[in-house]
Amino acid sequence: MLSKCLRLRLLNHKKLHSVTRMVSLLTGTNIDKALSHVTERGWELVNNDGRDTIYQEYVFGDFRESWAFMCEIAIVAEEMNHYPFEWSNKYDQVNITLSTYVGKNIGISDKDVILADAIQEFFYISYRLNK
């Protein structure tokens, strides 16, 4: 699990709090530009039944690590008031799909990109730097 200091640093990150404004879905070149940073870090743009999502699979040493990771992400998601569209845990794996509902439409918003970036930072700091 992350230290209290690291959690507070990430939760107080300016970007996490800048997404309280009205949400709109990203389209066209805006989506490519917004996603360039997270796709470089392993997130994939996936079209599921006509809706754009971003997806990432994380692999851990065991169930305890994967579950702890999900708990930490839940704290960030709660702070942002933005949650994974779908996520699952299978022993040492966590699969995360992010997208946003805007009215009756589903797609990718700035909130998804910011949450993906925070998730990636948690993973890197907690599980890759310490190995």
PyMOL commands that set and color helices and strands:
alter all, ss='L'
color gray80, all
select helices_A, chain A and resi 4-11+14-17+28-40+63-80+110-128
alter helices_A, ss='H'
color red, helices_A
select strands_A, chain A and resi 44-48+51-59+86-90+93-98+100-102+105-107
alter strands_A, ss='S'
color yellow, strands_A
deselect
rebuild
show_as cartoon
